[in-house]
Amino acid sequence: MLKSLLGYQSSLNGNAGDSHIRRKLYENGVTMSLRSNIALIQKLSEELLAKWLSLPEAQHVPLCQHMLGFAMKSVTQTAMGSSFEDDREVIRFRRHHDAILEDTMIFSLAGCIITANLCTWVVYFLTTSEDVQQNLYKEMDHVLGKGPITHEKIEQLRYCRQVLCETVRTAKLTPIAAQLQELEGRVDQHTIPKETLVLYALGVMLQDSSSWPSPYKFDPERFNDQLAMKNLSLLGFSGSQECPELRFAYMVATVLLSVLVRKLYLHPVKGQVMETKYELVTSPKEEAWITVSKRS
């Protein structure tokens, strides 16, 4: 399962066709599940909003803790539903569907971690930029008004997508990727033997100044340029190369922002120094704290 999570399972065992079919079914299943569960994600977002509104205005909110809980609810309720309430069904499923069970476990683990950290980072970055937060509010208000978010309206939230893409880039959300070299290859004068594990330093490429001007600045406007979006897509963070877990995280984060940003101002905690922990998914090294206040 770890190999699947890292993304370096090889198709050299003769099951490349089966793996491809499984992946397409998996991706289509995630897409259909997202479309049918937007109302559920909105409900969970509104529960979080109500919790934050109940706090005294100056109280510090533990962002990482709350986003992890929100992501766990979103992933488990979307992916599992009530299918596994009967122990006999769990045993039967385990006996006959090992591959699907593994995919489900991978999605639950990776989806939860990626979603929690994407939501954490985007809310944190919004607290550091009043202009970005206000621009996002204006788009949400224009597209959604006072109504609920829908799949069709999500497609219209272009600036929101830019904010999420810039969050992925600035936070270096997934700093590495790994893949087995299925055929012998060459890079300059170096030969890469067949079945070599190749690591991709995505975190380095996401802040390479030759591709990203002012690479350490949080600037969603950079994704007005189609070249910037193409660069992100080539690294697997957008477009056809986007993994199902990240697609899920983008959707959940969009719904969450549509609820929070229309009702709250998000503020930084003065004096907080944010240190980063780089693992399979990048997270704050310590708890990230914010404060919130109600929009008038």
ABEGO torsion letter per residue (X at the ends): XAAAAAGABBAAAGAAAAAAAAAAAAAAAAAAAAAAAAAAAAAAAAAAAAAAAABBAABBBBAAAAAAAAAAAAAAAAAAEAAAABAAAAAAAAAABAAAAAAAAAAAAAAAAAAAAAAAAAAAAAAABAAAAAAAAAAAAAAAEABBBBAAAAAABAAAAAAAAAAAAAAGABABBBBBBABBBBBEABBBBBGBBBBBBAAAAAABAAABBGAABBBAAAAABAAAAAAAAAAGABEAABBAAAAAAAAAAAAAAAAAAAABBBBBBBGBBBBBBBBABBBBABBBBBBBBBBX
